[in-house]
């Protein structure tokens, strides 16, 4: 039996940043352990579809903390260790070969990719992109390909299409919606802009269709058949069709689940000594007064940091963070804050072009979301400030790109 004051279950982004916060809190050597099913130390996820996939970074360069960090702070790391059972009432975790007990547990089990359920999905050359191993597998297969089919029109699909096209592969994106990022936050006008930009870069689109079969011969995939009957020749398929939170281990326990693991505004679960961070947390958003679960890097970072601070009594302020997303595609980088679901008006600032523009979502006079690409920093700062404080915003000021958002009359 192994006993620790703190255990982090999971080895992703939330775990890596939580470990940093535990160290900053001054925990004693031997108090913290990380238990991870992965074979690598916690690493950054964004490079997997960007710089690492492009071959510009090595595995060691995307680690959140190197081995020396864990050694120096006396943090035990158990890799390739899968927990099979948890008994919250006994504060115990059980792997195949060991038992771990804790005073406080931080669950950072993250999510796993949703896989294709179609004939031929098992062919070599069909890939997903969630882990370091996934990104490595794609890189290793790139040497003998010319055509890539990407299934999915969301974040991963767009980022991978960008990387593959920059390597001069023939890239076709296939997705069932009638527009890019339709189930996310893109407006019709934004989708149209990005689709045209991608076409200019040589990316092809097939919208409103799904893959129904992967076809291959002589050990290699050769085609993707769509539900319309159309067949696409390809050497590589990358599917970005969503993820599933890793909550199976907890569903038959006293830990309350609701899409993810339900936590309060201190990221505390229904069990008082168990905390949750990252993709797996269904948390109370105090800014928008609703429960939500977010699958993005920034959420994992901030929640991992915050949970460690709560667990070490460094803070008792409620978790308060604006939902935030970012992406890098071709030569463009954008950021998004907020929640568009309750918006009743959309305002555009600047012409929709690669030179840069911003989009602002209002609920009556309250700013609830903003997208900023290639615009002055004052717009980024204004977006975060106004979403957080909920003060009325003058839509006419947002629309006028000649009007500085630092000006007093930018608010109503």
C-alpha positions as CSV (number, residue, x, y, z in Angstrom):
1,X,0.0,0.0,0.0
2,X,1.2,3.5,-0.9
3,X,0.0,6.4,1.2
4,X,0.1,10.1,0.1
5,X,-1.4,13.3,1.4
6,X,-2.3,14.3,-2.1
7,X,-2.9,12.2,-5.2
8,X,-3.5,13.5,-8.7
9,X,-5.3,10.9,-10.8
10,X,-4.5,11.5,-14.5
11,X,-1.5,12.7,-16.4
12,X,-2.7,15.4,-18.8
13,X,-2.5,19.2,-18.8
14,X,-4.5,19.8,-15.6
15,X,-2.3,17.3,-13.8
16,X,0.9,19.0,-15.0
17,X,-0.2,22.5,-14.0
18,X,-1.7,21.3,-10.7
19,X,1.7,19.8,-9.9
20,X,3.4,23.2,-10.5
21,X,0.9,24.8,-8.1
22,X,1.4,22.1,-5.4
23,X,5.1,22.8,-5.6
24,X,4.6,26.5,-5.4
25,X,2.5,26.0,-2.3
26,X,5.5,24.5,-0.6
27,X,4.4,20.9,-0.1
28,X,6.9,18.5,1.5
29,X,8.8,15.9,-0.4
30,X,6.8,12.7,-0.6
31,X,3.4,14.3,0.0
32,X,2.2,14.2,-3.7
33,X,1.9,11.4,-6.3
34,X,0.7,11.5,-9.9
35,X,-0.9,8.3,-11.2
36,X,-1.2,8.3,-15.0
37,X,-2.1,5.7,-17.6
38,X,0.1,7.4,-20.1
39,X,3.8,6.5,-20.8
40,X,4.9,10.1,-20.8
41,X,5.1,12.8,-18.2
42,X,2.3,15.4,-18.5
43,X,2.7,17.4,-21.7
44,X,1.1,20.3,-23.5
45,X,-1.7,19.4,-25.8
46,X,-2.0,22.3,-28.3
47,X,1.4,21.5,-30.0
48,X,0.0,18.1,-30.9
49,X,-2.0,19.7,-33.7
50,X,0.4,22.5,-34.3
51,X,4.2,22.7,-33.8
52,X,4.7,19.1,-32.7
53,X,2.7,17.8,-35.6
54,X,4.6,20.1,-37.9
55,X,7.9,18.5,-36.7
56,X,9.1,21.7,-35.1
57,X,9.2,20.3,-31.5
58,X,10.4,17.1,-29.9
59,X,8.5,15.2,-27.1
60,X,10.8,16.7,-24.5
61,X,10.1,20.2,-25.6
62,X,6.4,20.0,-25.0
63,X,6.6,18.6,-21.4
64,X,4.9,20.8,-18.8
65,X,7.6,19.9,-16.3
66,X,10.7,17.8,-16.9
67,X,11.7,14.8,-14.7
68,X,14.1,17.0,-12.7
69,X,11.1,19.1,-11.5
70,X,9.4,16.1,-10.0
71,X,12.6,14.8,-8.5
72,X,13.5,18.1,-7.0
73,X,10.1,18.5,-5.3
74,X,9.8,14.9,-4.2
75,X,6.7,14.2,-6.4
76,X,6.2,10.5,-7.2
77,X,5.0,9.8,-10.7
78,X,3.5,6.5,-11.6
79,X,3.3,6.1,-15.4
80,X,1.5,3.4,-17.3
81,X,-0.5,2.8,-14.2
82,X,-4.2,2.3,-14.7
83,X,-6.6,2.6,-11.7
84,X,-9.2,-0.1,-12.0
85,X,-11.3,0.7,-8.9
86,X,-11.9,3.6,-6.5
87,X,-13.5,3.5,-3.1
88,X,-14.2,7.1,-2.1
89,X,-15.4,6.1,1.4
90,X,-12.0,4.5,2.1
91,X,-10.0,7.2,0.2
92,X,-8.4,4.4,-1.8
93,X,-7.5,3.7,-5.4
94,X,-6.7,0.2,-6.7
95,X,-4.5,-0.7,-9.7
96,X,-3.9,-4.2,-10.8
97,X,-0.8,-4.5,-8.6
98,X,-1.1,-1.8,-5.9
99,X,-3.3,0.2,-3.6
100,X,-3.0,4.0,-3.2
101,X,-4.5,5.9,-0.3
102,X,-4.9,9.7,0.0
103,X,-6.1,12.5,2.2
104,X,-7.2,14.5,-0.8
105,X,-7.6,13.4,-4.4
106,X,-7.6,15.5,-7.5
107,X,-9.2,13.8,-10.5
108,X,-7.8,14.9,-13.8
109,X,-8.7,11.9,-16.0
110,X,-9.5,14.1,-19.0
111,X,-11.2,12.7,-22.1
112,X,-10.7,10.2,-24.9
113,X,-11.4,10.5,-28.6
114,X,-14.7,9.5,-30.1
115,X,-13.8,6.8,-32.6
116,X,-15.3,5.9,-36.0
117,X,-17.9,3.1,-35.9
118,X,-17.8,2.2,-39.6
119,X,-16.4,-0.7,-41.6
120,X,-12.6,-0.4,-42.2
121,X,-12.0,2.0,-39.2
122,X,-9.3,-0.4,-38.1
123,X,-7.1,0.1,-41.2
124,X,-3.5,1.4,-40.6
125,X,-3.6,5.0,-41.8
126,X,-6.8,5.9,-39.8
127,X,-5.8,8.2,-37.0
128,X,-7.2,10.4,-34.3
129,X,-5.4,13.3,-32.5
130,X,-5.6,13.4,-28.7
131,X,-2.3,12.1,-27.4
132,X,1.4,12.4,-28.0
133,X,1.3,8.8,-29.4
134,X,-1.5,9.9,-31.8
135,X,0.5,12.8,-33.1
136,X,3.7,10.7,-33.4
137,X,1.8,8.1,-35.4
138,X,0.6,10.7,-37.9
139,X,4.1,12.1,-38.2
140,X,5.6,8.7,-38.8
141,X,3.2,7.9,-41.6
142,X,3.6,11.1,-43.4
143,X,6.7,10.1,-45.4
144,X,4.8,8.1,-48.0
145,X,1.5,10.0,-48.5
146,X,0.1,12.6,-50.9
147,X,-3.6,12.8,-50.0
148,X,-5.3,13.3,-46.6
149,X,-9.0,13.2,-45.7
150,X,-10.0,14.9,-42.5
151,X,-13.3,13.9,-40.9
152,X,-14.7,16.7,-38.9
153,X,-15.1,20.5,-39.2
154,X,-14.3,21.6,-35.6
155,X,-11.1,22.8,-33.9
156,X,-9.1,19.6,-34.5
157,X,-10.2,19.3,-38.1
158,X,-9.3,22.9,-38.9
159,X,-5.9,22.8,-37.2
160,X,-4.9,19.5,-38.7
161,X,-6.0,20.6,-42.2
162,X,-3.8,23.7,-41.8
163,X,-0.8,21.6,-40.9
164,X,-1.3,19.0,-43.6
165,X,-1.8,21.6,-46.3
166,X,1.3,23.4,-45.3
167,X,3.2,20.2,-46.0
168,X,1.7,20.3,-49.5
169,X,-0.5,17.3,-49.1
170,X,-3.8,17.3,-50.9
171,X,-6.3,17.9,-48.2
172,X,-10.1,17.3,-48.2
173,X,-12.3,18.1,-45.1
174,X,-15.5,16.1,-44.8
175,X,-18.2,16.9,-42.2
176,X,-21.9,16.5,-41.8
177,X,-22.7,20.1,-41.0
178,X,-23.3,22.7,-43.7
179,X,-20.6,25.0,-42.3
180,X,-17.3,25.0,-40.5
181,X,-17.5,25.1,-36.7
182,X,-21.3,25.3,-36.9
183,X,-21.7,23.5,-33.6
184,X,-19.2,25.8,-31.9
185,X,-19.3,29.6,-32.0
186,X,-18.8,30.6,-35.6
187,X,-21.6,32.7,-37.1
188,X,-22.6,32.1,-40.7
189,X,-20.4,35.0,-41.8
190,X,-17.4,33.7,-39.9
191,X,-17.8,30.2,-41.4
192,X,-18.0,31.6,-44.9
193,X,-14.9,33.7,-44.3
194,X,-12.8,30.8,-43.0
195,X,-14.1,28.4,-45.7
196,X,-13.0,30.8,-48.4
197,X,-9.7,31.4,-46.7
198,X,-9.1,27.6,-46.6
199,X,-10.0,27.2,-50.2
200,X,-7.4,29.9,-51.1
201,X,-4.9,27.7,-49.3
202,X,-5.9,24.7,-51.3
203,X,-8.2,22.9,-48.9
204,X,-11.2,21.2,-50.4
205,X,-14.5,20.8,-48.6
206,X,-17.3,18.2,-48.8
207,X,-20.1,19.4,-46.5
208,X,-23.2,17.7,-45.4
209,X,-21.8,14.2,-45.7
210,X,-20.4,11.5,-43.4
211,X,-17.9,8.7,-44.0
212,X,-19.6,5.3,-44.0
213,X,-16.6,3.0,-44.9
214,X,-12.8,3.0,-45.1
215,X,-11.5,0.9,-47.9
216,X,-8.0,-0.6,-48.3
217,X,-5.9,-3.2,-50.0
218,X,-2.5,-4.8,-49.6
219,X,-2.3,-3.5,-46.0
220,X,-3.0,0.2,-46.8
221,X,-6.1,2.2,-46.9
222,X,-7.0,3.6,-50.3
223,X,-10.4,5.2,-50.2
224,X,-13.1,6.7,-48.0
225,X,-16.7,6.1,-49.0
226,X,-19.3,8.7,-48.1
227,X,-23.0,8.3,-47.4
228,X,-23.8,9.9,-50.8
229,X,-21.9,7.0,-52.5
230,X,-19.0,9.2,-53.4
231,X,-15.6,7.7,-52.9
232,X,-12.5,9.7,-52.1
233,X,-8.9,8.4,-52.8
234,X,-6.7,9.0,-49.8
235,X,-3.5,7.8,-48.1
236,X,-4.3,9.0,-44.6
237,X,-7.5,9.6,-42.7
238,X,-7.6,11.8,-39.6
239,X,-10.8,11.9,-37.6
240,X,-11.7,14.8,-35.3
241,X,-15.2,13.9,-34.3
242,X,-15.2,14.8,-30.6
243,X,-14.2,13.4,-27.3
244,X,-15.8,11.5,-24.4
245,X,-15.0,12.4,-20.7
246,X,-13.3,9.7,-18.8
247,X,-15.8,9.1,-16.0
248,X,-16.5,5.4,-16.3
249,X,-14.4,4.7,-13.2
250,X,-16.6,6.9,-11.1
251,X,-20.2,6.3,-12.4
252,X,-21.0,3.4,-10.0
253,X,-19.5,5.2,-7.0
254,X,-20.9,7.8,-4.6
255,X,-19.2,10.5,-6.7
256,X,-21.9,12.4,-8.5
257,X,-21.6,12.6,-12.3
258,X,-23.5,14.8,-14.8
259,X,-21.9,14.5,-18.3
260,X,-18.6,14.9,-16.4
261,X,-18.0,14.8,-12.6
262,X,-20.2,17.4,-11.0
263,X,-18.4,19.9,-8.8
264,X,-19.2,23.2,-7.0
265,X,-17.6,26.6,-7.5
266,X,-14.5,25.4,-5.5
267,X,-14.2,22.4,-7.9
268,X,-15.1,20.1,-5.0
269,X,-17.1,16.9,-5.9
270,X,-19.9,15.4,-4.0
271,X,-17.2,13.8,-1.8
272,X,-15.6,16.5,0.3
273,X,-12.0,15.4,-0.1
274,X,-12.2,14.8,-3.9
275,X,-11.6,17.6,-6.3
276,X,-11.9,17.7,-10.1
277,X,-10.2,19.7,-12.9
278,X,-10.1,19.8,-16.7
279,X,-12.2,18.1,-19.4
280,X,-13.8,15.8,-16.9
281,X,-15.2,18.6,-14.6
282,X,-18.8,19.8,-14.9
283,X,-18.4,23.0,-12.9
284,X,-20.5,25.9,-11.8
285,X,-19.5,29.0,-13.9
286,X,-20.1,31.9,-11.5
287,X,-19.8,34.5,-14.3
288,X,-22.7,33.0,-16.4
289,X,-24.4,31.3,-13.5
290,X,-24.6,27.9,-15.2
291,X,-23.0,24.5,-15.1
292,X,-20.7,23.7,-18.0
293,X,-17.9,21.3,-19.1
294,X,-15.1,22.7,-21.3
295,X,-12.7,20.7,-23.4
296,X,-9.9,23.1,-24.0
297,X,-6.3,23.7,-22.9
298,X,-6.9,26.9,-20.9
299,X,-9.6,25.4,-18.8
300,X,-7.4,22.5,-17.9
301,X,-4.5,24.9,-17.0
302,X,-6.6,27.2,-14.8
303,X,-8.6,24.5,-13.1
304,X,-5.5,22.4,-12.3
305,X,-3.8,25.4,-10.8
306,X,-6.9,26.5,-8.8
307,X,-7.7,23.0,-7.5
308,X,-4.2,22.6,-6.1
309,X,-4.5,26.0,-4.4
310,X,-7.8,25.1,-2.8
311,X,-6.4,21.7,-1.7
312,X,-3.4,23.4,0.0
313,X,-5.5,26.1,1.5
314,X,-4.0,28.8,-0.6
315,X,-7.4,30.3,-1.6
316,X,-11.0,30.1,-0.7
317,X,-12.2,32.4,-3.5
318,X,-14.7,30.6,-5.9
319,X,-13.2,29.5,-9.2
320,X,-13.9,32.4,-11.7
321,X,-12.7,32.2,-15.2
322,X,-14.2,33.3,-18.5
323,X,-14.4,30.4,-20.9
324,X,-11.5,30.9,-23.3
325,X,-10.4,29.2,-26.6
326,X,-7.6,30.0,-29.1
327,X,-6.4,28.5,-32.3
328,X,-3.6,28.9,-34.8
329,X,-4.4,28.1,-38.4
330,X,-2.1,28.8,-41.4
331,X,-0.9,32.4,-40.8
332,X,-3.9,33.3,-38.6
333,X,-4.3,33.2,-34.8
334,X,-7.5,34.0,-33.0
335,X,-8.9,34.1,-29.5
336,X,-12.4,33.7,-28.2
337,X,-14.0,34.4,-24.8
338,X,-17.4,33.8,-23.4
339,X,-20.6,32.0,-24.3
340,X,-22.8,32.7,-27.3
341,X,-25.8,30.6,-26.4
342,X,-27.9,33.4,-24.9
343,X,-26.8,36.2,-27.3
344,X,-29.5,38.1,-29.2
345,X,-27.3,40.3,-31.3
346,X,-23.9,39.9,-33.1
347,X,-21.7,42.9,-34.0
348,X,-18.8,42.9,-36.3
349,X,-15.8,45.2,-36.0
350,X,-13.7,45.6,-39.1
351,X,-14.1,43.9,-42.5
352,X,-14.0,40.1,-42.3
353,X,-10.5,39.5,-43.8
354,X,-7.2,37.9,-43.1
355,X,-5.9,41.3,-42.0
356,X,-8.0,40.9,-38.8
357,X,-11.5,41.5,-37.4
358,X,-13.5,41.0,-34.2
359,X,-16.9,39.7,-33.5
360,X,-19.0,40.7,-30.4
361,X,-22.1,38.8,-29.0
362,X,-24.5,40.8,-26.9
363,X,-27.4,39.7,-24.7
364,X,-29.4,42.9,-24.6
365,X,-26.7,45.4,-23.6
366,X,-24.4,42.9,-21.9
367,X,-21.3,41.6,-23.7
368,X,-21.4,37.7,-23.4
369,X,-18.8,36.7,-25.9
370,X,-16.0,38.0,-28.2
371,X,-13.8,36.8,-31.0
372,X,-10.6,38.7,-31.8
373,X,-8.2,38.0,-34.6
374,X,-5.4,40.4,-35.7
375,X,-6.8,43.4,-33.8
376,X,-5.3,45.8,-31.2
377,X,-4.6,44.5,-27.7
378,X,-7.2,46.9,-26.3
379,X,-9.9,44.8,-27.9
380,X,-8.6,41.7,-26.2
381,X,-8.5,43.5,-22.9
382,X,-11.9,45.1,-23.3
383,X,-13.5,41.8,-24.2
384,X,-12.3,40.1,-21.0
385,X,-13.1,43.0,-18.8
386,X,-16.6,43.6,-20.0
387,X,-17.6,39.9,-20.1
388,X,-16.3,39.5,-16.5
389,X,-18.0,42.6,-15.0
390,X,-21.3,42.4,-17.0
391,X,-21.6,46.2,-17.4
392,X,-23.7,47.5,-20.3
393,X,-21.9,47.9,-23.6
394,X,-22.7,50.4,-26.4
395,X,-23.1,48.3,-29.6
396,X,-22.5,51.4,-31.8
397,X,-19.0,51.7,-30.3
398,X,-18.2,48.1,-31.0
399,X,-19.2,48.5,-34.6
400,X,-17.1,51.6,-35.2
401,X,-13.5,50.4,-35.6
402,X,-12.3,53.9,-35.5
403,X,-13.6,54.3,-32.0
404,X,-11.1,53.2,-29.4
405,X,-12.5,50.8,-26.9
406,X,-10.4,52.5,-24.2
407,X,-12.7,55.5,-24.5
408,X,-15.2,56.1,-21.7
409,X,-18.1,56.1,-24.1
410,X,-17.4,52.5,-25.1
411,X,-19.8,51.5,-22.4
412,X,-23.4,52.4,-22.1
